[in-house]
Amino acid sequence: MTQNADRTTLTEQAADPAPGWAEQPARPSTGRLIGVDLARGLAVFGMYAAHVGPDPAQGGFVGHVMELAHGRASALFAFLAGFSIMLITGRRTPKTGRAGRQAVAKVVIRAAILLVLGTLLTMSGTPVEVILAFYGLYFLLVLPLYRLRALPLAVIAGASALVLPQLLYVVQRLLADHEPGGLWTWPAETGGVVSLLFSGSYPALTWIPFVIAGMAVARLDLAATVVRTRLALTGAALTVLGYGGSWLALHLVPGALTRLAESGWGKGGSGGDGFGGFGGGGGSAASAWWSDTWGYPTGDTPYGLLVASPHSETTLSVVGNTGVALLVLIGCLAAVDAFARFHRFVKPVIAVGSMSLTAYVFHIAGIHVLGIEELPGSPLHVLLGFIVAVTVFAALWSRFFRRGPLEWLLGKATKPAELIR
């Protein structure tokens, strides 16, 4: 068993392993948890790419690779947040009684810390759109669902993906006409509750479907080949439905592309081949089915609900990004289980995933120290430098310590929950 075999990732570090974990065969058990760490490590690298990588609008191979990370890495991060909640509260079987109350208290404490930490980082003036405060709010909003089985959770995730983006569109239109103030937008530097729920970069109203979907997946027997196969097929179907459905809608709904282009959302000119700029255009409204390089939604036209660009907050976007998250997770679980050499090769990435809170804050601190202000837009070597630095640190740290530094502090902060009777 590797040193990381009993590690549970980011905010669930102090959680108990899944029931019966110690009695399971070594490799499937290890893969079930280590694969999650690997997926989380890839999500961290993806967020690095979105923040300190080259601008996707530059086009070419590097530009397209960078664009693949935009929005989809943060969606994977949110998806795995659901996994974290279940690891704390009981993955296959929810904890009850005193253990259940303590687990709920741990989640609440962690959520509060993430809310405060994320708010402080945002108030520091960092150019990064910090996800941590949103992440903490997601924990609180979905916590009442932690005792549900996989099927009800999946149904709720699907229903929320269908309904909430339309609701967000209506709310954002109302906010444009009647901007709130006072406690709703305090602190002013962060936009307050209004930003966390509706107007921020990761509004809870349309990001909690990712978290609930992650909770549903965590309930399943992820060591079973049939379960993994079904999840992989589901992920592929959701990816095609989300992005393919958006491409079809933009090309079949009369006037959709024209109205989007007229709205001023697009940033990259009129080039492109009609397939999202894979031929080099990349910034026209025709790329809105998969790419943020076309611009961001402002809510001034309902045609925006047809796009699936990662930060468009639409149903098709949520569906497509959930599919990608599923494919990445299942791919990581399967690869770690099946290939011992691969497992050894990606150990440094697994180490990053096991201390992803530390890794995330590390890159915000690095951006501040280096004085980087334009995000994205740094040369490729800057991104590679960030990835190498955090990977070396995580690999060395994990040789001597079971948890990352911030994960250790977070675990200590939840100790008062153990006093609950």
Secondary structure, DSSP 8 states (H G I E B T S, - for coil): --TTTT---GGGTTS---TTGGGS-HHHHHHHHHHHHHHHHHHHHHHHHHHHS--GGG-HHHHHHHHHHTTHHHHHHHHHHHHHHHHHH-SSS---HHHHHHHHHHHHHHHHHHHHHHHHHHHTT-SS---HHHHHHHHHHHGGGTTS-HHHHHHHHHHHHHHHHHHHHHHHHHHHHS---GGGG-STTTTHHHIIIIISSS-HHHHHHHHHHHHHHHTS-TT-HHHHHHHHHHHHHHHIIIIIHHHHHHHHSTTHHHHHHHTT---S-S---SSTTTTS--SSGGGTTT-GGG----SS-GGGGG---TTS--HHHHHHHHHHHHHHHHHHHHHHHH-HHHHHHTHHHHHHHHTHHHHHHHHHHHHHHHT--SSS---HHHHHHHHHHHHHHHHHHHHH-SS-HHHHHHHHHTGGGGG--
